[in-house]
Amino acid sequence: MDFNVRRLAADAGTLLSRAVQYTEEVLGQAERTELDSHLENLLDRAEATQQCTEKIMKQTEVLLQPNPNVRMEEFLYEKLEKMAPVRPNNLELLGECMIDAGHELGPGRAYGNALIKCGEAEKQLGSAEREFVQSSAINFIAPLRNFIEGDYKTIVAERKILQNMRLDLDAAKTRLKKAKEADARSAMWTEEVSKAETELRISQSEFDRQAEITRLLLEGHNSTHETQHLRCLTDLVDTQTTYYAQCHQYMVNMEKQLGSFSSVYCANNNQLSLAGASDGISRPSTSTASGATDGISRPSTAPGATDGISRPSTASGATDGISRPSTSTEPGATDGISRPSTASGATDGISRPSTAPGATDGISRPSSSTAPGATDGISRPSTSTEPGATVLPLHTAGQSSPSVNELHLSNGTRKARVLYDYSATCNSELSLLADEVITVTSVPGMDSDWLMGERGDKKGKVPITYLQLQS
């Protein structure tokens, strides 16, 4: 116990002496031993390296995890030496949302299928981002943190010891100086001078030894830390290069898939529209009467009419185009009343306009050709094409698949090539593999976007957007 008290008293005296020396140096009342310029440069360089490294490390952490709350949570888990919970990142959350929306809207439709494919690509981007964050944390942030919390702390500790040795040396110099001044006035201070000189020699040797230790540590640090930090920086750049290359490839693949969806969707629409042009619906002929130049179909008119309006025949000599009854009386009339002449066979005495041969209602109708064999007596326009007219093909150039609408109308079977992989979402659907050939059938009452697919002994619904029908 007595030893401990003496040790505490000695340590307290040393601390007090250092505090006094430091205060006098600040106030300019005591001399200060300057360090070697080379050692000063090494100390300044180490301090600048620590500050720059800490800034880079913090900013990299912000890049990898922008959310400060999550960074704080990860820091606490790290200090508690516990595993932080794994959470999906923003890209993975977006991908899940797109996939759910695609299944909700229908994977058999072009938009729903595109949402599913985009969602899968977003999840791949999220997975690549997770790998990038983990790799950067291991290969870049961890070495920088080890330097700050390990190597630099050792440098700080050795620098602090050197600072204490310098204060002890300056204090010994001050005591020796005061002892010599007192000895000059009285011979009683000779022993104190000798003691002060001994303390000065001990303090000088300890200071020189600590200065050498600090110098060697800093030189070793400067020769190794740059190489180590340069290697960490190279690892970070390589990790970023790999990450962005993966993201670029994922986006290129997604762009190709979206483009193929659009082309297949437009091709199916074109097949439907072209099939509608040859579905057997009778359309009026654009042939015109002889002499017509405006391409408008007009009914035939009486000879000499130039306005295209059908008029009843008038009495001989009428020039105003108005039908008037004849004033001549029929032979045998004895009442002296003038009656209009009627057409042959008319018995009611009413004047009617002349009609086309075979018409019995007296109504003037335009002439129209009927198809051979028509028996309903209804005049229909001709559906035959004129000479020189161009008939649109059912398929556009470069397309080998038959009309989807024709398949729906015929309820037949066709061979179809699968364009993309498709995973069945229920038991009634059939999973598909890209480039395989299956048999498809149109089932009455089924949604027009789906066909019944068959591969071997397996059957199920398949989406049209995933198929290319073959001849």
Secondary structure, DSSP 8 states (H G I E B T S, - for coil): -HHHHHHHHHHHHHHHHHHHHHHHHHHT-S------HHHHHHHHHHHHHHHHHHHHHHHHHHHH---HHHHHHHHHHHHTT--------HHHHHHHHHHHHHHHH-TTSHHHHHHHHHHHHHHHHHHHHHHHHHHHIIIIIHHHHHIIIIIHHHHHHHHHHHHHHHHHHHHHHHHHHHHHHHHHH-GGGHHHHHHHHHHHHHHHHHHHHHHHHHHHHHHHHHHHHHHHHHHHHHHHHHHHHHHHHHHHHHHHHHHHHHHHHHHHHHHHHHHHHHHHTTSS---------TT--S--------TT--SS-------TT--SS---------TT--S--------TT--S--------TT--S----------TT--S-------S--TT-----SS-TT--S--HHHHHHHT-EEEEEE-S-B--SSTTB--B-TT-EEEEE--TTS-TTEEEEEETTEEEEEEGGGEEE--
